[in-house]
Amino acid sequence: MSSPLRFQTLVVHPGGQIVPTEEEVEVVGPYHVLVRIEAAAIHPADLNAIEGKYPGTPAEPYVGGKEGAGVVESVGPEITEFRVGDRVLVPARGGTWREANVYRPDELTLIPPTVPTEQAALVRINPSSALRMLRDYVDLQPGEWLAQNAANSAVGQAVIQLARHFGWRTINLVRDLSSVDERLRATGDLFFPDCESIAVEEVAEAKNLRLALNAVGGESALRLLNGLGDSGTLVTYGAMARRPLKVPNGLLIFRDLSLRGFWLTRWARAQKREVYQAMLTELIDLAAAGVLHSAVDTVYPLSAFADALAHAGRGHRKGKILFGTVTPKT
């Protein structure tokens, strides 16, 4: 009988301590696939989980990371869906801050040759969140407008890209207009600084907005609410300002606005596996078509985890921080 394989992982221990650990992985069984991880994202939710501030975090200790992609190294003799050398999107199960892991074939999504591995490794969370919020709350019609804050965030950029593809237009609030790169400006429609001196609600109201997406909270969220048309919907998925949303009674009484919340984990738990996999396949196809593109700042090896996590926690980055072995393509 073959000995288990040993791979490096980053394990989160109580108190947020990160410990590089060799983990034993059993040799691939007849119905399993061994994947070497080539790119794994570091998200704010990962950092919050390390700090003990994110719901649904596994009991410690656990391997960090919620999304990634890699290459198939070996397959069980009963596997027909994948071959050695295929690049695949891997699930969050078992964590993705690792060199490799074994998966069932129904957990994997094939990556087309035209999609860089690092781009595939970034579709599971941010573009998925953007797609669900754009589709699941308001039946937007071609040409309709929507508004969002944190438009320069990874989710915000995905919202802009998907909205343009599906024929919707966007009003985008950002903290610093100079941080909006040319690629994003060419895709989005209107950009405003997210501050009280700009009467965004006047612009938004003229568009009869039915949907606004809030990742900030506080006064920024109120600006979005004021810009919504009657019976419009505000979907909150983040709280970057760490300030509560205080809603004037009149907006509810006289405008009939709706306040909704979105958490991708909750959505995913309620779906059948085939529905979730179909969404991932759609997003991968959109990445292959050039519709989706996530900015990547730096890729670190697992051995440089302290530098990588510190970098991910800083502002003014040019994109996502990843663990892995890939060289990002522009």
Number of C-alpha atoms within 10 A of each C-alpha: 4 6 9 12 14 15 15 16 24 24 22 22 16 13 11 16 12 19 14 16 15 15 19 13 15 14 18 20 17 11 14 19 27 24 26 22 28 26 33 32 26 25 22 13 15 19 19 15 19 20 14 14 12 14 10 9 15 14 9 14 15 17 24 27 25 22 24 31 31 29 23 21 18 21 25 18 12 10 16 10 12 18 15 13 12 17 27 25 27 30 19 16 13 16 21 27 30 28 24 23 26 21 20 17 19 12 16 20 20 19 24 16 10 11 19 20 26 29 22 32 26 29 26 22 18 19 26 22 21 23 17 16 22 22 10 10 16 13 11 19 10 12 13 17 21 26 29 28 26 21 28 23 17 21 21 25 26 25 32 27 26 22 25 18 14 13 13 21 23 25 23 26 24 21 16 12 14 8 13 16 11 8 10 17 13 9 18 20 15 13 19 17 16 22 15 10 7 12 14 22 19 13 14 24 16 11 18 16 26 25 27 28 29 28 21 21 22 18 18 23 28 18 24 27 28 19 26 27 20 17 16 19 22 24 20 21 20 16 15 12 13 10 13 12 15 11 15 11 9 10 17 14 9 10 16 14 20 16 14 13 13 18 13 16 12 10 12 13 10 10 11 9 12 11 12 16 16 12 16 22 17 12 21 27 18 18 22 19 12 12 17 23 24 22 19 20 14 18 21 19 17 21 13 11 18 12 13 19 19 11 17 22 16 8 7 8 15 12 15 20 24 31 28 24 17 17 13 16 11 8
